Amino acid sequence: MHLAAAIIAAAAETEHEGNPMLATLPAFFIAAVVFTLLALVTASYRNVSNRHVEHAEAHAHGEHGHHDHETGHGH
């Protein structure tokens, strides 16, 4: 049997369940919920840099108070 004949035979044997859009609606809603949750997590980190402006400016000017050791973990 040729490949094309096998594909045609397999397509003829499958049952059609009506509207394929209705069969994919659960996957759409699951994806919509997941992306909405990811968007909320992303939006929650939107203002993090503005909350620590004083701390960032102190590090930029070298006023962070950890001058007692030369090597370390970068703080």
C-alpha positions as MATLAB code, in Angstrom:
seq = 'MHLAAAIIAAAAETEHEGNPMLATLPAFFIAAVVFTLLALVTASYRNVSNRHVEHAEAHAHGEHGHHDHETGHGH';
ca = [
       0.000    0.000    0.000;
       1.368    3.401   -0.899;
       1.720    6.159    1.642;
      -0.959    8.310    0.016;
      -3.419    5.399    0.044;
      -2.674    4.752    3.736;
      -3.296    8.405    4.602;
      -6.580    8.437    2.667;
      -7.702    5.203    4.352;
      -6.836    6.553    7.810;
      -8.687    9.795    7.113;
     -11.763    7.889    5.957;
     -11.803    5.769    9.134;
     -11.751    8.670   11.582;
     -15.018    9.939   12.933;
     -15.832   13.610   12.817;
     -17.243   14.904   16.081;
     -18.930   18.011   14.783;
     -17.430   21.423   15.427;
     -13.653   21.221   16.042;
     -13.709   24.690   17.584;
     -15.818   23.439   20.481;
     -13.352   20.625   21.088;
     -10.493   23.126   21.521;
     -12.308   25.604   23.789;
     -11.052   24.036   27.050;
      -7.445   24.415   25.876;
      -8.142   28.047   24.985;
      -9.550   28.817   28.427;
      -6.668   27.075   30.192;
      -4.141   29.043   28.125;
      -6.025   32.294   28.787;
      -5.951   31.690   32.544;
      -2.245   30.808   32.529;
      -1.299   33.897   30.520;
      -3.477   36.099   32.735;
      -1.723   34.788   35.835;
       1.680   35.375   34.221;
       0.639   38.920   33.327;
      -0.393   39.578   36.943;
       2.955   38.299   38.219;
       4.796   40.474   35.715;
       2.725   43.533   36.640;
       3.413   42.978   40.333;
       7.147   43.553   39.720;
       6.584   46.774   37.777;
       7.446   49.210   40.573;
      10.238   47.298   42.313;
      13.050   49.567   41.120;
      11.247   52.687   42.345;
      10.829   51.243   45.842;
      14.594   51.021   46.327;
      15.806   54.294   44.828;
      17.644   55.422   47.978;
      19.412   52.093   48.291;
      20.460   52.112   44.618;
      21.739   55.696   44.822;
      23.762   54.844   47.939;
      25.416   51.940   46.113;
      26.108   54.135   43.096;
      27.919   56.691   45.263;
      29.821   54.102   47.317;
      27.955   54.840   50.565;
      26.784   51.355   51.361;
      28.668   50.882   54.627;
      30.456   47.621   53.859;
      34.008   48.963   53.562;
      35.496   46.598   56.142;
      36.231   43.801   53.675;
      37.795   43.986   50.238;
      36.590   40.654   48.840;
      33.177   39.212   49.182;
      29.981   38.420   47.380;
      29.408   41.807   45.799;
      27.361   43.585   48.427;
];
